[in-house]
Amino acid sequence: MARICIVEDEKELAAITKDYLEKEGHVVTAVSNGGEAMRFLTCKSIDLLILDIMLPSVDGLTICETVRKKNNIPIIIISAKTDEESRIHGLNLGADDYLIKPYSVKELVARAGAQLRRSIGAGYIVELSDGDLRLNTAARKVFLKEKELPMTAKEFAVLKLFLENRGRVLSKEFILNAIWGAESESEPSTLTVHINKLRDKIENDPKNPVRIVTVWGTGYRYEGSQ
């Protein structure tokens, strides 16, 4: 069971989505106004946020950016905007997934389940480290020089995959399938966004990375600190 907030001004769509998620055993709150969503998210703790972009009062991208600065919960954006630029912008602001309207509610529920499994499904304590970088899978926290780094659920999952496969070349397809799922329609550009954001956080010089190294024409290799 997870606590989920749906921020969607199409009330019929929100009601249908809420019903499907509740049938999966989750506790779901539906909010139709951006301002109301901001107030709700300030005082309530949730495990997953499903967020439309076009909202009354406060737009979804502003909400996404605000939540991500304070919280690592998974965020799924649902939007009628189909262009690549909009998807990349949403991911850059901290979203973990982006689903285009009209969509299958069953697919949204499946994606929500995948995000929750990755976010709160770990039942064991493991700490992975690389020099002054530490990742704790139980607490879902990452530390660099003992300072906690803000991480989205997807960034955390990608970094964990790298640390578990240090020295191995991982193809873009392998990473996308491992993190986003084989059925996902996520494109390589989505992965590039997350890699760049990870480099900004863990590399001394993100433009000349020594930890996450690009293997041109193939994918990436985690070399580790030098």
C-alpha positions in Angstrom: 0.0 0.0 0.0 1.3 3.4 -0.9 0.0 7.0 -0.5 -0.5 8.6 -3.9 -1.5 12.1 -4.9 -3.1 12.8 -8.3 -3.0 16.4 -9.4 -5.4 16.6 -12.4 -8.0 19.1 -13.3 -9.9 16.7 -15.6 -12.0 15.4 -12.8 -13.5 12.4 -14.6 -10.0 11.2 -15.6 -8.7 11.8 -12.1 -11.7 9.8 -10.6 -11.1 6.9 -13.0 -7.3 6.9 -12.2 -8.0 7.1 -8.5 -10.4 4.2 -8.7 -7.9 2.0 -10.5 -5.1 2.8 -8.0 -7.4 2.2 -5.0 -8.2 -1.2 -6.4 -4.5 -1.9 -6.2 -4.7 -1.2 -2.5 -3.3 2.3 -2.5 -4.5 5.3 -0.5 -5.2 8.0 -3.2 -6.0 11.7 -2.9 -7.1 13.6 -6.1 -6.5 17.3 -6.3 -7.7 19.5 -9.2 -6.0 22.8 -8.5 -2.3 23.7 -8.5 -2.5 25.9 -5.5 -4.5 23.3 -3.5 -1.9 20.7 -4.5 0.9 22.9 -3.2 -0.8 23.3 0.1 -1.6 19.5 0.3 2.0 18.5 -0.5 3.4 20.9 2.1 1.5 19.3 5.0 1.1 15.7 3.8 3.6 12.9 3.3 3.1 10.8 0.1 5.0 8.0 -1.7 4.1 9.0 -5.3 3.0 12.1 -7.2 1.1 11.9 -10.5 1.1 15.4 -12.0 -0.6 17.1 -14.9 1.2 20.1 -16.3 -1.7 22.4 -17.3 -3.4 23.3 -14.0 -5.4 26.2 -12.6 -3.5 28.5 -10.2 -0.1 26.9 -10.2 1.2 24.9 -13.2 2.5 21.3 -12.8 6.1 22.1 -13.8 6.3 24.6 -10.9 4.9 22.0 -8.5 7.4 19.4 -9.8 10.4 21.6 -9.4 9.2 22.7 -5.9 8.6 19.1 -4.7 11.9 17.8 -6.1 13.9 20.4 -4.2 12.5 19.0 -0.9 11.7 15.4 -1.6 12.9 12.3 -3.5 9.5 10.8 -4.1 8.8 9.4 -7.6 7.0 11.9 -9.9 5.1 10.9 -13.0 4.1 13.7 -15.3 0.9 13.3 -17.4 0.6 15.8 -20.2 -1.0 16.4 -23.6 2.3 18.0 -24.7 3.9 15.4 -27.1 7.1 17.2 -28.2 10.5 16.0 -27.1 11.4 19.4 -25.7 8.5 19.3 -23.2 9.4 15.8 -22.1 13.0 16.7 -21.5 12.1 19.9 -19.7 9.9 17.9 -17.3 12.6 15.4 -16.7 15.1 18.2 -16.1 12.9 19.6 -13.4 12.9 16.3 -11.6 10.2 14.1 -13.0 10.9 10.3 -13.1 8.5 9.5 -15.9 6.4 11.3 -18.5 3.2 9.9 -20.0 1.4 11.5 -22.9 -2.3 12.0 -23.0 -4.5 10.3 -24.0 -3.1 7.3 -22.2 -4.2 3.9 -20.9 -5.1 4.1 -17.2 -3.9 0.6 -16.9 -0.5 1.6 -18.3 -0.3 4.5 -15.8 -1.1 2.1 -12.9 1.6 -0.2 -14.2 4.1 2.6 -14.3 3.1 3.8 -10.9 3.7 0.3 -9.6 7.1 0.2 -11.2 8.1 3.5 -9.6 6.9 2.4 -6.2 8.7 -0.9 -6.3 11.9 0.9 -7.1 11.3 3.6 -4.5 10.1 1.7 -1.5 10.4 -1.9 -2.4 13.9 -2.6 -1.1 13.7 -5.0 1.8 17.4 -5.2 2.6 20.2 -2.9 3.7 23.1 -2.4 1.3 25.6 0.4 1.1 27.5 0.8 -2.1 30.5 3.1 -2.1 33.1 4.6 -4.4 35.7 6.7 -2.5 33.8 9.6 -0.9 30.5 8.6 -2.6 28.1 6.4 -0.6 24.7 5.1 -1.7 22.3 3.5 0.9 19.5 1.4 -0.7 17.5 1.1 2.4 17.4 4.8 3.2 17.5 5.7 -0.5 20.1 8.3 0.2 23.3 9.3 -1.5 26.2 11.1 0.2 29.2 12.8 -1.3 31.9 13.8 1.2 29.3 13.1 3.9 26.9 15.7 2.4 23.5 14.3 1.3 22.8 14.8 -2.4 19.2 15.4 -3.7 18.3 12.5 -6.0 15.2 11.7 -8.0 14.1 8.0 -7.9 15.4 7.5 -11.4 18.7 9.1 -10.7 19.1 7.0 -7.7 18.3 3.8 -9.7 20.7 4.7 -12.4 23.5 5.4 -10.0 22.8 2.2 -8.1 23.0 0.2 -11.4 26.3 1.8 -12.2 27.8 1.1 -8.8 26.6 -2.5 -9.0 28.3 -2.9 -12.4 31.5 -0.9 -11.9 33.9 -1.3 -14.8 31.4 -2.9 -17.1 30.1 -1.2 -20.3 26.4 -0.8 -20.0 24.5 -0.1 -23.3 21.9 2.6 -23.4 19.3 -0.1 -24.2 20.3 -2.2 -21.2 20.0 0.8 -18.8 16.7 1.9 -20.2 15.3 -1.6 -19.9 16.7 -2.1 -16.4 15.4 1.3 -15.0 12.4 2.2 -17.2 11.3 -1.3 -18.1 11.3 -3.2 -21.4 7.8 -2.0 -22.3 8.6 1.7 -21.8 8.7 4.0 -24.7 11.4 6.2 -23.1 14.1 7.3 -25.6 17.9 7.5 -25.3 17.5 11.3 -24.8 15.7 10.6 -21.6 18.7 8.6 -20.3 21.1 11.4 -21.4 19.2 13.9 -19.3 19.6 11.7 -16.2 23.2 11.0 -16.9 24.0 14.7 -17.2 22.2 15.5 -14.0 24.0 12.7 -12.2 27.4 14.0 -13.5 26.5 17.5 -12.2 26.0 16.0 -8.8 28.9 13.5 -8.4 31.6 14.7 -10.7 34.2 17.3 -9.8 34.2 18.5 -13.4 30.9 17.3 -15.1 32.2 18.3 -18.6 35.2 15.9 -18.1 33.7 13.1 -16.1 35.9 10.4 -14.5 33.2 8.4 -12.7 30.5 8.0 -15.4 32.4 7.7 -18.7 30.8 7.7 -22.1 31.6 4.8 -24.4 30.9 6.3 -27.7 28.4 4.3 -29.9 27.6 1.9 -27.0 26.6 3.5 -23.7 28.4 4.2 -20.4 30.9 2.7 -18.0 31.3 3.6 -14.3 35.0 4.0 -13.8 34.9 5.2 -10.2 36.8 8.0 -8.5 40.4 8.5 -9.5 
